[in-house]
């Protein structure tokens, strides 16, 4: 009668392979969750920057305040935005830069948007 089964060494090798595969799956899923969080932050920062840019472009005051900043709540997070008007060689234009960051890390800019604003009636 022949006994069939696995040796202890074969079981240890199989367990090591499955453990390695499990670790790889866990790392991939945690990286995926991190990237989803970053994508969510970038999307919200983009919405805030676009909103502030539209408000800056609709502002009829010329040339407007050189620097503005504010804080707002969106998607259960506190955000900080900064707007800067930069003089360009054409006196009828201004470069508008909007920077958005999280309130807990205002020095780390998550999203930056820029456009040109023309002098009304020019």
C-alpha positions in Angstrom: 0.0 0.0 0.0 1.4 3.4 -1.1 0.8 6.4 1.1 0.3 9.6 -0.8 0.5 13.1 0.7 2.6 16.2 0.9 5.8 16.4 2.8 6.4 19.1 5.3 8.8 20.9 3.0 6.2 21.0 0.2 3.7 22.5 2.6 6.1 25.1 3.7 7.0 26.1 0.1 3.3 26.3 -0.8 2.6 28.4 2.3 5.5 30.8 1.4 4.1 31.2 -2.2 0.6 31.9 -1.0 1.9 34.4 1.7 4.0 36.2 -1.0 1.0 36.4 -3.3 -1.2 37.6 -0.5 1.2 40.4 0.4 1.4 41.5 -3.2 -2.4 41.7 -3.4 -2.6 43.7 -0.2 0.1 46.2 -1.4 -1.8 46.6 -4.7 -5.1 47.2 -3.1 -3.7 49.7 -0.6 -1.9 51.6 -3.4 -5.3 51.6 -5.3 -7.1 53.1 -2.2 -4.4 55.7 -1.8 -4.7 56.7 -5.5 -8.5 57.0 -5.2 -8.0 59.4 -2.2 -5.5 61.5 -4.2 -7.9 61.5 -7.2 -10.7 62.7 -5.0 -8.6 65.5 -3.6 -7.5 66.6 -7.0 -11.0 66.6 -8.3 -12.3 68.7 -5.5 -9.4 71.1 -5.8 -10.1 71.4 -9.5 -13.7 72.3 -8.8 -12.7 75.0 -6.3 -10.1 76.4 -8.7 -12.5 76.5 -11.6 -15.2 78.2 -9.4 -12.7 80.8 -8.2 -11.5 81.4 -11.7 -15.0 82.0 -13.0 -15.6 84.5 -10.2 -12.4 86.3 -11.0 -13.3 86.5 -14.7 -16.8 87.8 -14.0 -15.5 90.5 -11.6 -16.1 93.8 -13.3 -13.6 95.7 -11.1 -10.4 96.5 -13.1 -7.8 95.4 -12.6 -9.0 94.1 -9.2 -7.2 93.2 -6.1 -3.7 91.9 -6.8 -4.0 89.1 -4.2 -7.0 87.4 -2.7 -7.4 84.3 -0.6 -10.1 82.5 1.2 -11.1 79.3 3.0 -14.1 77.1 2.3 -15.7 73.8 3.2 -16.3 71.3 0.4 -16.7 67.5 0.5 -16.3 67.5 4.3 -12.9 69.1 4.0 -11.5 72.6 4.6 -9.8 74.1 1.6 -7.6 77.2 1.1 -7.5 79.1 -2.2 -5.2 81.9 -3.3 -5.7 84.2 -6.3 -3.0 86.4 -7.7 -3.3 88.9 -10.6 0.0 89.3 -12.5 0.7 92.2 -14.8 1.7 91.2 -18.3 3.2 93.4 -21.1 -0.3 94.2 -22.5 -1.9 96.7 -20.1 -5.4 95.5 -21.1 -4.6 91.9 -19.8 -3.9 90.3 -16.5 -2.7 86.8 -15.8 -5.0 85.2 -13.1 -3.5 82.4 -11.1 -5.5 80.3 -8.7 -3.9 77.9 -6.2 -5.8 75.4 -4.1 -4.6 73.4 -1.1 -6.0 71.6 1.9 -6.4 73.8 5.0 -4.3 71.4 7.1 -1.3 71.8 4.6 -1.7 75.2 3.0 1.9 75.2 1.7 1.3 72.1 -0.4 -0.5 73.2 -3.6 -2.7 70.5 -4.9 -4.1 72.3 -8.0 -3.1 75.4 -9.9 -5.1 77.1 -12.6 -4.2 80.1 -14.7 -6.0 82.2 -17.4 -6.0 85.7 -18.8 -8.5 88.4 -17.9 -9.2 91.2 -20.3 -10.0 94.8 -19.4 -13.8 95.3 -19.7 -14.7 97.3 -22.7 -11.2 97.1 -24.2 
